[in-house]
Amino acid sequence: MRYWAAAKAAAGTAEEPYAAATLAEALDAARSAHAANPEFARVLLRCSFLVDGDPVGTRDHGTVPLAEGGTVEVLPPFAGG
């Protein structure tokens, strides 16, 4: 998972590996890993996600499959574009 802007600040890292079959599982694991920082979970609520370069949009995160070795981009809202 690659974290950007406020998500990166809340996670305390730019990226970390995931072991999950769906986006929902990966996000649940990330929330658990960063449970000591409640701001992380709050930031995730406002984020958009790209999975291997494709926008997730409004799809149910439980239906978004993740490929082994793939990339999840975690994008909080930001100004300027």
PyRosetta script that sets phi, psi and omega in degrees:
from pyrosetta import init, pose_from_sequence

init()
pose = pose_from_sequence("MRYWAAAKAAAGTAEEPYAAATLAEALDAARSAHAANPEFARVLLRCSFLVDGDPVGTRDHGTVPLAEGGTVEVLPPFAGG")
pose.set_psi(1, 136.3)
pose.set_omega(1, 176.0)
pose.set_phi(2, -111.9)
pose.set_psi(2, 125.5)
pose.set_omega(2, -178.4)
pose.set_phi(3, -102.6)
pose.set_psi(3, 140.9)
pose.set_omega(3, -179.8)
pose.set_phi(4, -123.4)
pose.set_psi(4, 148.2)
pose.set_omega(4, 172.8)
pose.set_phi(5, 50.4)
pose.set_psi(5, -121.9)
pose.set_omega(5, -176.0)
pose.set_phi(6, -62.2)
pose.set_psi(6, -31.3)
pose.set_omega(6, 177.7)
pose.set_phi(7, -67.1)
pose.set_psi(7, -40.2)
pose.set_omega(7, 177.3)
pose.set_phi(8, -62.9)
pose.set_psi(8, -44.2)
pose.set_omega(8, 179.3)
pose.set_phi(9, -63.4)
pose.set_psi(9, -43.0)
pose.set_omega(9, -178.4)
pose.set_phi(10, -69.5)
pose.set_psi(10, -35.8)
pose.set_omega(10, 179.8)
pose.set_phi(11, -77.1)
pose.set_psi(11, -25.4)
pose.set_omega(11, -177.4)
pose.set_phi(12, 76.2)
pose.set_psi(12, 15.4)
pose.set_omega(12, 179.4)
pose.set_phi(13, -156.5)
pose.set_psi(13, 155.0)
pose.set_omega(13, 178.4)
pose.set_phi(14, -82.2)
pose.set_psi(14, -29.1)
pose.set_omega(14, 179.4)
pose.set_phi(15, -160.2)
pose.set_psi(15, 159.4)
pose.set_omega(15, 177.2)
pose.set_phi(16, -156.5)
pose.set_psi(16, 154.1)
pose.set_omega(16, -179.4)
pose.set_phi(17, -73.5)
pose.set_psi(17, 158.7)
pose.set_omega(17, 172.7)
pose.set_phi(18, -129.6)
pose.set_psi(18, 153.7)
pose.set_omega(18, 173.6)
pose.set_phi(19, -132.8)
pose.set_psi(19, 89.7)
pose.set_omega(19, -175.2)
pose.set_phi(20, -154.5)
pose.set_psi(20, 153.1)
pose.set_omega(20, 178.6)
pose.set_phi(21, -89.5)
pose.set_psi(21, -25.9)
pose.set_omega(21, -178.9)
pose.set_phi(22, -132.0)
pose.set_psi(22, 163.5)
pose.set_omega(22, 176.8)
pose.set_phi(23, -61.7)
pose.set_psi(23, -39.6)
pose.set_omega(23, 179.0)
pose.set_phi(24, -59.0)
pose.set_psi(24, -43.7)
pose.set_omega(24, 179.0)
pose.set_phi(25, -64.2)
pose.set_psi(25, -41.6)
pose.set_omega(25, -179.9)
pose.set_phi(26, -64.7)
pose.set_psi(26, -41.6)
pose.set_omega(26, 179.8)
pose.set_phi(27, -69.2)
pose.set_psi(27, -38.4)
pose.set_omega(27, 176.0)
pose.set_phi(28, -60.8)
pose.set_psi(28, -43.7)
pose.set_omega(28, 179.3)
pose.set_phi(29, -64.9)
pose.set_psi(29, -39.8)
pose.set_omega(29, 178.6)
pose.set_phi(30, -65.4)
pose.set_psi(30, -42.5)
pose.set_omega(30, 177.4)
pose.set_phi(31, -59.6)
pose.set_psi(31, -42.8)
pose.set_omega(31, 178.9)
pose.set_phi(32, -64.5)
pose.set_psi(32, -42.3)
pose.set_omega(32, -178.9)
pose.set_phi(33, -64.7)
pose.set_psi(33, -28.1)
pose.set_omega(33, -177.8)
pose.set_phi(34, -112.9)
pose.set_psi(34, 26.5)
pose.set_omega(34, -177.3)
pose.set_phi(35, -60.3)
pose.set_psi(35, -25.7)
pose.set_omega(35, 180.0)
pose.set_phi(36, -69.5)
pose.set_psi(36, -15.1)
pose.set_omega(36, 178.8)
pose.set_phi(37, -119.3)
pose.set_psi(37, 93.8)
pose.set_omega(37, -176.9)
pose.set_phi(38, -61.3)
pose.set_psi(38, -20.8)
pose.set_omega(38, 178.4)
pose.set_phi(39, -63.1)
pose.set_psi(39, -31.5)
pose.set_omega(39, 179.8)
pose.set_phi(40, -58.6)
pose.set_psi(40, -48.9)
pose.set_omega(40, 179.8)
pose.set_phi(41, -63.5)
pose.set_psi(41, -38.0)
pose.set_omega(41, 178.0)
pose.set_phi(42, -64.9)
pose.set_psi(42, -41.5)
pose.set_omega(42, 178.8)
pose.set_phi(43, -63.7)
pose.set_psi(43, -43.1)
pose.set_omega(43, -179.2)
pose.set_phi(44, -57.7)
pose.set_psi(44, -32.0)
pose.set_omega(44, 179.7)
pose.set_phi(45, -62.0)
pose.set_psi(45, -25.7)
pose.set_omega(45, -176.9)
pose.set_phi(46, -100.3)
pose.set_psi(46, -1.5)
pose.set_omega(46, -172.5)
pose.set_phi(47, -83.8)
pose.set_psi(47, 155.3)
pose.set_omega(47, 165.7)
pose.set_phi(48, -104.8)
pose.set_psi(48, 159.9)
pose.set_omega(48, -176.3)
pose.set_phi(49, -133.5)
pose.set_psi(49, 141.6)
pose.set_omega(49, 170.3)
pose.set_phi(50, -116.5)
pose.set_psi(50, 133.3)
pose.set_omega(50, 175.8)
pose.set_phi(51, -115.6)
pose.set_psi(51, 114.6)
pose.set_omega(51, -176.7)
pose.set_phi(52, 51.5)
pose.set_psi(52, 39.7)
pose.set_omega(52, 176.2)
pose.set_phi(53, 88.1)
pose.set_psi(53, -7.8)
pose.set_omega(53, -178.9)
pose.set_phi(54, -100.3)
pose.set_psi(54, 130.6)
pose.set_omega(54, 178.6)
pose.set_phi(55, -64.3)
pose.set_psi(55, 138.3)
pose.set_omega(55, 177.2)
pose.set_phi(56, -79.4)
pose.set_psi(56, -36.1)
pose.set_omega(56, -179.6)
pose.set_phi(57, 62.8)
pose.set_psi(57, -136.3)
pose.set_omega(57, -175.7)
pose.set_phi(58, -94.4)
pose.set_psi(58, 6.9)
pose.set_omega(58, -179.9)
pose.set_phi(59, -61.0)
pose.set_psi(59, 147.1)
pose.set_omega(59, 174.6)
pose.set_phi(60, -61.6)
pose.set_psi(60, 125.3)
pose.set_omega(60, -176.4)
pose.set_phi(61, -62.2)
pose.set_psi(61, -23.0)
pose.set_omega(61, 177.0)
pose.set_phi(62, -72.0)
pose.set_psi(62, -15.9)
pose.set_omega(62, -179.6)
pose.set_phi(63, -102.4)
pose.set_psi(63, 2.4)
pose.set_omega(63, -178.2)
pose.set_phi(64, -97.2)
pose.set_psi(64, 106.0)
pose.set_omega(64, -178.1)
pose.set_phi(65, -74.1)
pose.set_psi(65, 149.4)
pose.set_omega(65, 175.6)
pose.set_phi(66, -115.0)
pose.set_psi(66, 134.2)
pose.set_omega(66, 177.8)
pose.set_phi(67, -86.9)
pose.set_psi(67, 147.2)
pose.set_omega(67, 174.2)
pose.set_phi(68, -61.8)
pose.set_psi(68, 130.1)
pose.set_omega(68, -178.8)
pose.set_phi(69, 79.8)
pose.set_psi(69, 6.9)
pose.set_omega(69, -179.9)
pose.set_phi(70, -78.7)
pose.set_psi(70, -175.8)
pose.set_omega(70, -178.5)
pose.set_phi(71, -130.3)
pose.set_psi(71, 133.4)
pose.set_omega(71, 172.2)
pose.set_phi(72, -113.8)
pose.set_psi(72, 120.0)
pose.set_omega(72, 176.4)
pose.set_phi(73, -96.6)
pose.set_psi(73, 128.6)
pose.set_omega(73, -179.8)
pose.set_phi(74, -108.2)
pose.set_psi(74, 109.2)
pose.set_omega(74, -170.4)
pose.set_phi(75, -117.4)
pose.set_psi(75, 103.5)
pose.set_omega(75, 175.2)
pose.set_phi(76, -72.3)
pose.set_psi(76, 160.7)
pose.set_omega(76, 176.1)
pose.set_phi(77, -63.1)
pose.set_psi(77, 145.1)
pose.set_omega(77, 178.0)
pose.set_phi(78, -146.2)
pose.set_psi(78, 156.7)
pose.set_omega(78, -178.6)
pose.set_phi(79, -83.1)
pose.set_psi(79, 155.6)
pose.set_omega(79, 171.9)
pose.set_phi(80, 93.2)
pose.set_psi(80, 10.3)
pose.set_omega(80, 172.9)
pose.set_phi(81, 145.2)
pose.dump_pdb("model.pdb")
